[in-house]
Amino acid sequence: MSMKRTNVYADPEDLALIKEAAKRRGIPEAEIIREGIHLAAMANRVWDEPLDWPTFEGSGEPVTGDEVTAAVAKGAAGR
């Protein structure tokens, strides 16, 4: 992947934390900054189409652990 250079202003305290983390992890400070930029970009991404999440039937009441176990076992048995 090609990279593009940019300049940003950061709080000195944040930069100190990044420097410490980079040293501890044995990676360049720039790698931590790139990770942060990627997380910020993904957190603000807008999808073109809504996600197709599965839906579940139920009363809306909380279920017990035993009910979850039984539902998982029933679903696994059908495979």
Backbone hydrogen bonds in HBPLUS format (Angstrom, degrees):
<---DONOR---> <-ACCEPTOR-->    atom                        ^
c    i                          cat <-CA-CA->   ^        H-A-AA   ^      H-
h    n   atom  resd res      DA  || num        DHA   H-A  angle D-A-AA Bond
n    s   type  num  typ     dist DA aas  dist angle  dist       angle   num
A0014-ASP N   A0011-ASP O   3.08 MM   3  5.30 119.9  2.45 103.3 117.4     1
A0015-LEU N   A0011-ASP O   3.08 MM   4  6.43 161.0  2.12 156.0 161.6     2
A0016-ALA N   A0012-PRO O   2.92 MM   4  6.16 148.2  2.03 144.8 153.2     3
A0017-LEU N   A0013-GLU O   3.08 MM   4  6.37 154.1  2.15 144.1 150.5     4
A0018-ILE N   A0014-ASP O   2.94 MM   4  6.23 155.2  2.00 149.9 157.0     5
A0019-LYS N   A0015-LEU O   2.89 MM   4  6.09 156.7  1.95 145.1 151.5     6
A0020-GLU N   A0016-ALA O   2.99 MM   4  6.25 161.1  2.02 149.3 153.6     7
A0021-ALA N   A0017-LEU O   2.93 MM   4  6.11 162.5  1.96 148.8 153.9     8
A0022-ALA N   A0018-ILE O   2.86 MM   4  6.00 160.1  1.90 152.1 157.4     9
A0023-LYS N   A0019-LYS O   3.08 MM   4  6.26 160.1  2.12 146.7 151.9    10
A0024-ARG N   A0020-GLU O   2.94 MM   4  6.14 163.4  1.96 150.8 155.6    11
A0025-ARG N   A0021-ALA O   2.85 MM   4  5.99 156.4  1.90 150.4 156.5    12
A0026-GLY N   A0022-ALA O   2.77 MM   4  5.69 122.2  2.11 138.3 152.8    13
A0027-ILE N   A0022-ALA O   3.04 MM   5  5.08 152.6  2.12 139.1 144.8    14
A0026-GLY N   A0023-LYS O   3.30 MM   3  5.02 138.7  2.48  90.6 102.0    15
A0031-GLU N   A0028-PRO O   3.03 MM   3  5.42 134.9  2.24 105.2 116.6    16
A0032-ILE N   A0029-GLU O   3.07 MM   3  5.38 120.6  2.44 104.6 118.2    17
A0033-ILE N   A0029-GLU O   3.09 MM   4  6.45 159.5  2.13 152.9 159.1    18
A0034-ARG N   A0030-ALA O   2.80 MM   4  6.05 156.5  1.85 149.5 155.9    19
A0035-GLU N   A0031-GLU O   2.94 MM   4  6.19 154.7  2.01 144.8 151.6    20
A0036-GLY N   A0032-ILE O   2.97 MM   4  6.25 157.0  2.03 147.9 153.8    21
A0037-ILE N   A0033-ILE O   2.93 MM   4  6.23 154.6  2.00 149.6 156.5    22
A0038-HIS N   A0034-ARG O   2.91 MM   4  6.14 161.2  1.95 150.7 155.8    23
A0039-LEU N   A0035-GLU O   2.92 MM   4  6.20 161.7  1.95 152.1 156.9    24
A0040-ALA N   A0036-GLY O   2.97 MM   4  6.16 157.7  2.02 146.8 152.8    25
A0041-ALA N   A0037-ILE O   2.87 MM   4  6.09 157.1  1.93 150.0 156.7    26
A0042-MET N   A0038-HIS O   2.92 MM   4  6.14 164.3  1.94 154.9 158.6    27
A0043-ALA N   A0039-LEU O   2.93 MM   4  6.01 151.3  2.02 144.0 152.1    28
A0044-ASN N   A0041-ALA O   3.29 MM   3  5.39 140.0  2.46  97.2 107.8    29
A0045-ARG N   A0042-MET O   3.33 MM   3  5.07 168.9  2.34 101.1 103.7    30
A0068-VAL N   A0064-THR O   3.11 MM   4  6.47 154.7  2.18 148.8 155.6    31
A0069-THR N   A0065-GLY O   2.92 MM   4  6.16 163.3  1.95 150.7 155.3    32
A0070-ALA N   A0066-ASP O   2.93 MM   4  6.11 158.4  1.98 145.5 151.3    33
A0071-ALA N   A0067-GLU O   2.97 MM   4  6.15 155.8  2.03 144.1 150.5    34
A0072-VAL N   A0068-VAL O   2.93 MM   4  6.16 159.1  1.97 154.1 159.6    35
A0073-ALA N   A0069-THR O   2.92 MM   4  6.07 162.9  1.95 149.8 154.9    36
A0074-LYS N   A0070-ALA O   2.92 MM   4  6.06 156.6  1.97 144.9 151.5    37
A0075-GLY N   A0071-ALA O   2.97 MM   4  6.14 158.6  2.02 144.4 150.1    38
A0076-ALA N   A0072-VAL O   2.85 MM   4  6.05 155.4  1.91 150.8 157.8    39
A0077-ALA N   A0073-ALA O   2.92 MM   4  6.05 148.6  2.02 144.7 153.0    40
A0079-ARG N   A0076-ALA O   3.20 MM   3  5.50 164.6  2.23 109.9 113.8    41
